[in-house]
Amino acid sequence: MSLSLEDGRDRYLDFLLAVKGVSHARAQCCKVYLNRLIRFLQPQGVTRLDQAQREHLAAYEAAVMAEPLKSASKLEILQVAMLWFGYLHDYHDCATNPALVIDLPRKEQLLPRTILATEEFLSLLSMTHPKSLLGLRDRCIFQVLYASAMRPDELCRMKLSQVDLANQQFLIERPKNKRDRIVHIDRFTAQDLRTYLARVSAWLGSRGAADNFFVNAYGGPLTRNALSSYFTKAYAPRFKKRWKKPITLYALRHTSATDWLDAAAAHRRDVLPYVQRQLGHESMESTAIYTHVAIEPLRRMFKDFHPRERQWAALAKIPSSPDDLRSQWDAQRKPPPPEPPSST
């Protein structure tokens, strides 16, 4: 007899944890999506795996696509359904794979929304109070996120044993794509981290989280959710009030990758493979998105070679007042006078 939908779900989740090595958080997310699918199938009389047909999955796809969700969310929901039935078919729990009928929506390539200018990043650092223990910790967190371009959750999981300040590098263990990597930091950040270890870690670490590099105000492990909530309350409103733009911790990672590519382009160097390794991207396509954000080379090329910009530059070389320059520019843009009417 075929398995029930719930048994097939539990078997798949065990497979993800034991064989695929996904995190418990990811497995829980898959469980939520599978429960969503099961609740959709059961009112249609589908309670066992062999009862699921292509028309059921086609209706499920239509229902998901009709919901007011982001494209990325719809893609993930439908992907989980496809992978589940693919697993069930491969391991002979389903004679056929009804999810083959699903046509996944195209993945959007969204550019990072917030990239900080140099003065904006320095302004964020100035909002900390390095003379206080937590202020110094916050300053170090911002500098590490910008220097190393690591993810905020990777920073929160970092241990003292993973930090090598002598060589200005960190070991990131088991990150998002399950591959260890080495990331580097600059000398300014390394110097502040030495001060942090001397002043802050000895005090906070004595409260029960001595193996964590960054800890919370109570000496316990600093979690991703706690850090994000703290940043949203303590720094994001002040930054938005001053610069009229939102900011998240992830913006420091985006800014780091963009600034690196901008500086390399100015020296005509291809650093994309190195940025990929620093970011921990498995695919070069994920890193290449920052080439669309690194606009300084494009701005320079536009000013140097666009015909309108070259005309303006030529006019600017003529000794004249700004008003004369404006009038010359306007004269070039005026349409020619209309031709007189024909006498015939």
DOMARDO-281318 format. One record per residue (C-alpha): residue in three letters; z negated, x, y. Coordinates in Angstrom, 1 decimal. Example, Ala and Ser with C-alpha at 12.3 -4.5 7.8 and 13.67 -1.06 7.14 Angstrom:
+------+--------+--------+--------+
| code |     c3 |     c1 |     c2 |
+------+--------+--------+--------+
|  ALA |   -7.8 |   12.3 |   -4.5 |
|  SER |   -7.1 |   13.7 |   -1.1 |
+------+--------+--------+--------+
//
This chain:
+------+--------+--------+--------+
| code |     c3 |     c1 |     c2 |
+------+--------+--------+--------+
|  MET |    0.0 |    0.0 |    0.0 |
|  SER |    0.8 |    1.2 |    3.5 |
|  LEU |   -1.9 |    2.4 |    5.8 |
|  SER |   -3.4 |    0.3 |    8.5 |
|  LEU |   -2.5 |    1.2 |   12.1 |
|  GLU |   -6.0 |    2.4 |   12.7 |
|  ASP |   -6.0 |    4.7 |    9.6 |
|  GLY |   -2.6 |    6.1 |   10.6 |
|  ARG |   -4.0 |    6.8 |   14.0 |
|  ASP |   -7.1 |    8.6 |   12.7 |
|  ARG |   -5.0 |   10.7 |   10.3 |
|  TYR |   -2.8 |   11.8 |   13.1 |
|  LEU |   -5.7 |   12.7 |   15.4 |
|  ASP |   -7.2 |   14.8 |   12.6 |
|  PHE |   -3.8 |   16.5 |   12.2 |
|  LEU |   -3.7 |   17.3 |   15.9 |
|  LEU |   -7.1 |   18.9 |   15.9 |
|  ALA |   -7.0 |   20.8 |   12.6 |
|  VAL |   -3.3 |   21.9 |   12.4 |
|  LYS |   -2.0 |   21.8 |   15.9 |
|  GLY |   -5.2 |   23.1 |   17.5 |
|  VAL |   -5.2 |   20.7 |   20.4 |
|  SER |   -8.3 |   20.3 |   22.5 |
|  HIS |  -10.7 |   17.4 |   21.9 |
|  ALA |   -9.9 |   16.2 |   25.4 |
|  ARG |   -6.2 |   16.1 |   24.6 |
|  ALA |   -6.9 |   14.3 |   21.2 |
|  GLN |   -9.0 |   11.7 |   23.1 |
|  CYS |   -6.1 |   11.2 |   25.5 |
|  CYS |   -3.7 |   10.6 |   22.6 |
|  LYS |   -6.2 |    8.2 |   21.0 |
|  VAL |   -6.2 |    6.1 |   24.2 |
|  TYR |   -2.4 |    5.9 |   24.2 |
|  LEU |   -2.3 |    5.1 |   20.5 |
|  ASN |   -4.9 |    2.3 |   20.9 |
|  ARG |   -2.7 |    0.9 |   23.7 |
|  LEU |    0.2 |    0.8 |   21.2 |
|  ILE |   -1.9 |   -0.8 |   18.5 |
|  ARG |   -3.1 |   -3.5 |   20.8 |
|  PHE |    0.6 |   -4.2 |   21.6 |
|  LEU |    1.7 |   -4.4 |   18.0 |
|  GLN |   -1.2 |   -6.5 |   16.5 |
|  PRO |   -0.4 |   -9.8 |   18.3 |
|  GLN |    3.1 |   -9.5 |   16.9 |
|  GLY |    1.8 |   -9.5 |   13.3 |
|  VAL |    2.0 |   -5.7 |   12.9 |
|  THR |   -1.2 |   -4.5 |   11.3 |
|  ARG |    0.2 |   -1.9 |    8.8 |
|  LEU |    2.5 |    1.0 |    9.4 |
|  ASP |    5.3 |   -0.3 |    7.2 |
|  GLN |    5.5 |   -3.5 |    9.3 |
|  ALA |    6.5 |   -1.7 |   12.4 |
|  GLN |   10.2 |   -2.1 |   13.2 |
|  ARG |   12.6 |   -0.8 |   15.8 |
|  GLU |   12.6 |   -4.0 |   17.8 |
|  HIS |    8.8 |   -3.7 |   18.1 |
|  LEU |    9.1 |   -0.2 |   19.6 |
|  ALA |   11.9 |   -1.2 |   21.8 |
|  ALA |    9.8 |   -4.0 |   23.2 |
|  TYR |    6.9 |   -1.6 |   23.7 |
|  GLU |    9.2 |    0.8 |   25.6 |
|  ALA |   10.3 |   -2.1 |   27.9 |
|  ALA |    6.7 |   -3.1 |   28.5 |
|  VAL |    5.7 |    0.4 |   29.4 |
|  MET |    8.7 |    1.0 |   31.7 |
|  ALA |    7.9 |   -2.3 |   33.5 |
|  GLU |    4.4 |   -1.3 |   34.4 |
|  PRO |    3.7 |    0.2 |   37.9 |
|  LEU |    3.0 |    3.7 |   36.6 |
|  LYS |    4.2 |    7.1 |   37.6 |
|  SER |    7.2 |    8.3 |   35.7 |
|  ALA |    5.1 |   11.2 |   34.2 |
|  SER |    2.6 |    8.7 |   32.9 |
|  LYS |    5.3 |    6.5 |   31.3 |
|  LEU |    6.9 |    9.6 |   29.7 |
|  GLU |    3.6 |   10.7 |   28.2 |
|  ILE |    2.7 |    7.3 |   26.8 |
|  LEU |    6.1 |    7.0 |   25.1 |
|  GLN |    6.1 |   10.6 |   23.9 |
|  VAL |    2.8 |   10.0 |   22.1 |
|  ALA |    4.3 |    7.0 |   20.3 |
|  MET |    7.4 |    8.9 |   19.3 |
|  LEU |    5.3 |   11.9 |   18.0 |
|  TRP |    3.0 |    9.6 |   16.1 |
|  PHE |    5.7 |    7.8 |   14.2 |
|  GLY |    7.5 |   11.1 |   13.7 |
|  TYR |    4.5 |   12.5 |   12.0 |
|  LEU |    4.0 |    9.4 |    9.9 |
|  HIS |    7.6 |    9.5 |    8.7 |
|  ASP |    7.5 |   13.3 |    8.0 |
|  TYR |    4.3 |   12.9 |    5.9 |
|  HIS |    5.7 |    9.8 |    4.0 |
|  ASP |    3.3 |    7.3 |    5.6 |
|  CYS |    6.3 |    5.4 |    6.9 |
|  ALA |    9.6 |    5.0 |    5.1 |
|  THR |   11.5 |    4.9 |    8.4 |
|  ASN |   10.9 |    6.0 |   11.9 |
|  PRO |   11.1 |    3.0 |   14.2 |
|  ALA |   10.3 |    5.1 |   17.3 |
|  LEU |   13.8 |    6.6 |   17.2 |
|  VAL |   14.9 |    3.7 |   19.3 |
|  ILE |   12.8 |    4.9 |   22.2 |
|  ASP |   14.8 |    6.5 |   25.1 |
|  LEU |   12.4 |    8.7 |   27.0 |
|  PRO |   12.6 |    8.6 |   30.8 |
|  ARG |   13.8 |   11.7 |   32.5 |
|  LYS |   11.0 |   14.1 |   33.5 |
|  GLU |   10.7 |   14.4 |   37.3 |
|  GLN |   10.7 |   17.8 |   38.9 |
|  LEU |    8.3 |   17.3 |   41.7 |
|  LEU |    7.7 |   20.1 |   44.2 |
|  PRO |    4.1 |   21.0 |   45.1 |
|  ARG |    3.0 |   18.9 |   47.9 |
|  THR |    0.6 |   21.3 |   49.7 |
|  ILE |    1.4 |   24.9 |   50.4 |
|  LEU |   -1.1 |   26.7 |   52.7 |
|  ALA |    0.1 |   29.0 |   55.4 |
|  THR |   -1.8 |   32.3 |   55.9 |
|  GLU |   -3.9 |   31.0 |   58.8 |
|  GLU |   -4.7 |   27.8 |   56.8 |
|  PHE |   -6.0 |   29.8 |   53.8 |
|  LEU |   -8.1 |   32.0 |   56.1 |
|  SER |   -9.4 |   28.9 |   57.8 |
|  LEU |  -10.6 |   27.6 |   54.4 |
|  LEU |  -12.4 |   30.9 |   53.7 |
|  SER |  -14.1 |   30.6 |   57.1 |
|  MET |  -15.5 |   27.2 |   56.2 |
|  THR |  -17.7 |   28.9 |   53.6 |
|  HIS |  -21.0 |   30.5 |   54.5 |
|  PRO |  -21.1 |   33.9 |   52.7 |
|  LYS |  -24.6 |   34.6 |   53.9 |
|  SER |  -25.8 |   31.7 |   51.7 |
|  LEU |  -25.7 |   32.0 |   47.9 |
|  LEU |  -23.5 |   29.0 |   47.3 |
|  GLY |  -21.3 |   29.9 |   50.3 |
|  LEU |  -20.6 |   33.3 |   48.8 |
|  ARG |  -19.8 |   31.7 |   45.4 |
|  ASP |  -17.4 |   29.3 |   47.1 |
|  ARG |  -15.7 |   32.1 |   49.0 |
|  CYS |  -15.2 |   34.0 |   45.8 |
|  ILE |  -13.9 |   30.9 |   44.0 |
|  PHE |  -11.2 |   30.3 |   46.6 |
|  GLN |  -10.2 |   34.0 |   46.6 |
|  VAL |  -10.0 |   34.2 |   42.8 |
|  LEU |   -7.9 |   31.0 |   42.6 |
|  TYR |   -5.5 |   32.3 |   45.3 |
|  ALA |   -5.4 |   35.9 |   44.0 |
|  SER |   -5.0 |   35.2 |   40.3 |
|  ALA |   -3.2 |   31.8 |   40.5 |
|  MET |   -5.3 |   30.7 |   37.6 |
|  ARG |   -6.0 |   27.0 |   37.0 |
|  PRO |   -9.3 |   25.6 |   38.2 |
|  ASP |  -10.4 |   24.7 |   34.6 |
|  GLU |   -9.7 |   28.3 |   33.5 |
|  LEU |  -11.9 |   29.6 |   36.3 |
|  CYS |  -14.7 |   27.3 |   35.3 |
|  ARG |  -14.6 |   28.5 |   31.6 |
|  MET |  -14.5 |   32.2 |   32.6 |
|  LYS |  -17.3 |   34.4 |   31.1 |
|  LEU |  -18.8 |   37.6 |   32.4 |
|  SER |  -17.3 |   39.5 |   29.5 |
|  GLN |  -13.8 |   38.5 |   30.6 |
|  VAL |  -14.1 |   40.1 |   34.0 |
|  ASP |  -13.0 |   43.7 |   34.5 |
|  LEU |  -13.5 |   44.5 |   38.2 |
|  ALA |  -12.8 |   48.2 |   37.7 |
|  ASN |   -9.2 |   47.3 |   36.8 |
|  GLN |   -9.1 |   44.2 |   39.0 |
|  GLN |   -8.2 |   41.9 |   36.2 |
|  PHE |   -9.5 |   38.9 |   34.2 |
|  LEU |   -8.8 |   37.9 |   30.6 |
|  ILE |   -8.0 |   34.2 |   30.3 |
|  GLU |   -8.7 |   33.1 |   26.8 |
|  ARG |   -7.1 |   30.1 |   25.1 |
|  PRO |   -5.5 |   28.5 |   28.2 |
|  LYS |   -3.3 |   25.5 |   28.4 |
|  ASN |   -0.6 |   26.8 |   26.1 |
|  LYS |   -3.1 |   28.4 |   23.7 |
|  ARG |   -2.1 |   32.0 |   24.5 |
|  ASP |   -4.5 |   34.6 |   26.0 |
|  ARG |   -3.2 |   36.4 |   29.1 |
|  ILE |   -4.3 |   39.0 |   31.7 |
|  VAL |   -4.3 |   38.0 |   35.4 |
|  HIS |   -4.8 |   40.4 |   38.3 |
|  ILE |   -6.7 |   40.1 |   41.6 |
|  ASP |   -6.5 |   42.1 |   44.9 |
|  ARG |   -9.0 |   44.6 |   46.2 |
|  PHE |  -10.5 |   42.3 |   48.8 |
|  THR |  -11.3 |   39.7 |   46.1 |
|  ALA |  -12.7 |   42.4 |   43.8 |
|  GLN |  -15.0 |   43.7 |   46.5 |
|  ASP |  -16.4 |   40.2 |   47.2 |
|  LEU |  -16.9 |   39.6 |   43.5 |
|  ARG |  -19.0 |   42.7 |   43.3 |
|  THR |  -21.2 |   41.3 |   46.1 |
|  TYR |  -21.3 |   38.0 |   44.3 |
|  LEU |  -22.5 |   39.6 |   41.1 |
|  ALA |  -25.2 |   41.6 |   42.9 |
|  ARG |  -26.5 |   38.7 |   45.0 |
|  VAL |  -25.7 |   35.4 |   43.4 |
|  SER |  -25.2 |   35.8 |   39.7 |
|  ALA |  -28.6 |   37.5 |   39.1 |
|  TRP |  -30.3 |   34.5 |   40.8 |
|  LEU |  -28.3 |   31.6 |   39.4 |
|  GLY |  -27.6 |   33.1 |   36.0 |
|  SER |  -31.3 |   33.5 |   35.3 |
|  ARG |  -31.5 |   29.7 |   35.1 |
|  GLY |  -29.7 |   29.4 |   31.8 |
|  ALA |  -26.0 |   30.2 |   32.1 |
|  ALA |  -26.0 |   34.0 |   32.2 |
|  ASP |  -22.8 |   34.2 |   30.3 |
|  ASN |  -20.8 |   32.1 |   32.8 |
|  PHE |  -19.2 |   34.0 |   35.7 |
|  PHE |  -19.4 |   31.0 |   38.0 |
|  VAL |  -22.3 |   28.6 |   37.7 |
|  ASN |  -23.5 |   25.6 |   39.6 |
|  ALA |  -26.4 |   25.3 |   42.0 |
|  TYR |  -28.8 |   24.7 |   39.1 |
|  GLY |  -27.7 |   27.7 |   37.1 |
|  GLY |  -25.8 |   25.7 |   34.5 |
|  PRO |  -22.1 |   26.0 |   33.6 |
|  LEU |  -19.8 |   25.0 |   36.4 |
|  THR |  -17.5 |   22.2 |   35.1 |
|  ARG |  -14.0 |   21.4 |   36.3 |
|  ASN |  -15.0 |   17.8 |   37.3 |
|  ALA |  -18.1 |   19.0 |   39.2 |
|  LEU |  -16.2 |   21.7 |   41.1 |
|  SER |  -13.4 |   19.3 |   42.0 |
|  SER |  -15.9 |   16.6 |   43.2 |
|  TYR |  -17.9 |   19.2 |   45.2 |
|  PHE |  -14.7 |   20.6 |   46.8 |
|  THR |  -13.5 |   17.1 |   47.7 |
|  LYS |  -16.8 |   16.3 |   49.5 |
|  ALA |  -17.6 |   19.7 |   51.1 |
|  TYR |  -14.3 |   21.2 |   52.1 |
|  ALA |  -11.3 |   18.8 |   51.8 |
|  PRO |  -12.4 |   16.5 |   54.7 |
|  ARG |  -13.0 |   19.4 |   57.1 |
|  PHE |   -9.7 |   21.1 |   56.2 |
|  LYS |   -7.8 |   17.8 |   56.7 |
|  LYS |   -9.5 |   17.2 |   60.0 |
|  ARG |   -8.4 |   20.6 |   61.3 |
|  TRP |   -4.9 |   20.9 |   59.8 |
|  LYS |   -3.9 |   17.2 |   59.3 |
|  LYS |   -3.0 |   17.8 |   55.7 |
|  PRO |   -4.7 |   17.2 |   52.3 |
|  ILE |   -5.8 |   20.0 |   50.1 |
|  THR |   -6.9 |   20.4 |   46.5 |
|  LEU |   -8.0 |   23.4 |   44.4 |
|  TYR |   -4.6 |   23.4 |   42.7 |
|  ALA |   -3.0 |   24.0 |   46.1 |
|  LEU |   -4.4 |   27.6 |   46.0 |
|  ARG |   -2.5 |   28.2 |   42.7 |
|  HIS |    0.7 |   26.7 |   44.3 |
|  THR |    0.3 |   28.8 |   47.4 |
|  SER |   -0.3 |   32.0 |   45.5 |
|  ALA |    3.0 |   31.6 |   43.5 |
|  THR |    5.0 |   30.6 |   46.6 |
|  ASP |    3.7 |   33.5 |   48.7 |
|  TRP |    4.4 |   36.0 |   45.9 |
|  LEU |    8.0 |   34.9 |   45.6 |
|  ASP |    8.4 |   34.8 |   49.4 |
|  ALA |    7.2 |   38.4 |   49.8 |
|  ALA |    9.3 |   39.6 |   46.9 |
|  ALA |   12.4 |   37.9 |   48.2 |
|  ALA |   11.9 |   39.7 |   51.5 |
|  HIS |   12.2 |   43.0 |   49.6 |
|  ARG |   15.0 |   41.7 |   47.3 |
|  ARG |   12.9 |   42.0 |   44.2 |
|  ASP |   13.0 |   39.7 |   41.2 |
|  VAL |    9.4 |   39.0 |   40.3 |
|  LEU |    9.8 |   35.6 |   38.6 |
|  PRO |    9.0 |   36.9 |   35.1 |
|  TYR |    5.8 |   38.5 |   36.4 |
|  VAL |    4.8 |   35.3 |   38.3 |
|  GLN |    5.4 |   33.4 |   35.1 |
|  ARG |    3.0 |   35.7 |   33.2 |
|  GLN |    0.4 |   35.4 |   35.9 |
|  LEU |    0.6 |   31.6 |   36.0 |
|  GLY |    0.6 |   31.4 |   32.2 |
|  HIS |    3.7 |   29.3 |   32.0 |
|  GLU |    5.4 |   29.1 |   28.6 |
|  SER |    8.8 |   28.2 |   30.0 |
|  MET |   10.5 |   29.9 |   32.9 |
|  GLU |   11.6 |   26.5 |   34.1 |
|  SER |    8.0 |   25.7 |   35.0 |
|  THR |    7.8 |   28.8 |   37.2 |
|  ALA |   11.3 |   28.4 |   38.7 |
|  ILE |   10.1 |   25.3 |   40.6 |
|  TYR |    8.3 |   27.6 |   43.0 |
|  THR |   11.6 |   29.2 |   44.0 |
|  HIS |   12.4 |   25.8 |   45.6 |
|  VAL |    9.2 |   26.0 |   47.6 |
|  ALA |    9.5 |   29.6 |   48.7 |
|  ILE |   11.6 |   28.7 |   51.8 |
|  GLU |   11.3 |   31.8 |   54.0 |
|  PRO |   14.4 |   33.5 |   52.5 |
|  LEU |   16.3 |   30.2 |   53.0 |
|  ARG |   15.1 |   30.0 |   56.6 |
|  ARG |   16.3 |   33.5 |   57.3 |
|  MET |   19.7 |   32.9 |   55.7 |
|  PHE |   20.1 |   29.7 |   57.7 |
|  LYS |   19.3 |   31.4 |   61.0 |
|  ASP |   21.6 |   34.3 |   60.3 |
|  PHE |   24.7 |   32.5 |   58.9 |
|  HIS |   24.8 |   28.8 |   59.7 |
|  PRO |   27.5 |   28.3 |   62.3 |
|  ARG |   25.4 |   26.3 |   64.7 |
|  GLU |   22.6 |   28.9 |   64.6 |
|  ARG |   25.1 |   31.7 |   65.2 |
|  GLN |   26.5 |   29.8 |   68.3 |
|  TRP |   23.0 |   29.4 |   69.7 |
|  ALA |   22.3 |   33.1 |   69.1 |
|  ALA |   25.5 |   34.1 |   70.9 |
|  LEU |   24.7 |   31.9 |   73.9 |
|  ALA |   21.2 |   33.3 |   74.0 |
|  LYS |   22.6 |   36.8 |   74.6 |
|  ILE |   24.1 |   35.6 |   77.9 |
|  PRO |   21.7 |   36.3 |   80.8 |
|  SER |   20.8 |   32.9 |   82.1 |
|  SER |   17.9 |   30.6 |   82.6 |
|  PRO |   16.7 |   28.3 |   79.8 |
|  ASP |   18.2 |   25.3 |   81.8 |
|  ASP |   21.6 |   27.0 |   82.0 |
|  LEU |   21.4 |   27.8 |   78.3 |
|  ARG |   20.6 |   24.2 |   77.5 |
|  SER |   23.5 |   23.0 |   79.7 |
|  GLN |   25.9 |   25.4 |   78.0 |
|  TRP |   24.8 |   24.1 |   74.6 |
|  ASP |   25.2 |   20.5 |   75.7 |
|  ALA |   28.6 |   21.2 |   77.1 |
|  GLN |   29.8 |   22.5 |   73.7 |
|  ARG |   28.5 |   19.3 |   72.0 |
|  LYS |   30.2 |   16.9 |   74.5 |
|  PRO |   33.2 |   15.1 |   73.2 |
|  PRO |   36.5 |   15.9 |   74.9 |
|  PRO |   37.5 |   13.5 |   77.8 |
|  PRO |   39.7 |   10.5 |   76.8 |
|  GLU |   43.4 |   11.0 |   77.2 |
|  PRO |   45.0 |    9.0 |   80.1 |
|  PRO |   46.7 |    5.8 |   79.0 |
|  SER |   50.4 |    6.2 |   78.4 |
|  SER |   52.8 |    4.8 |   81.1 |
|  THR |   55.1 |    3.3 |   78.6 |
+------+--------+--------+--------+
//
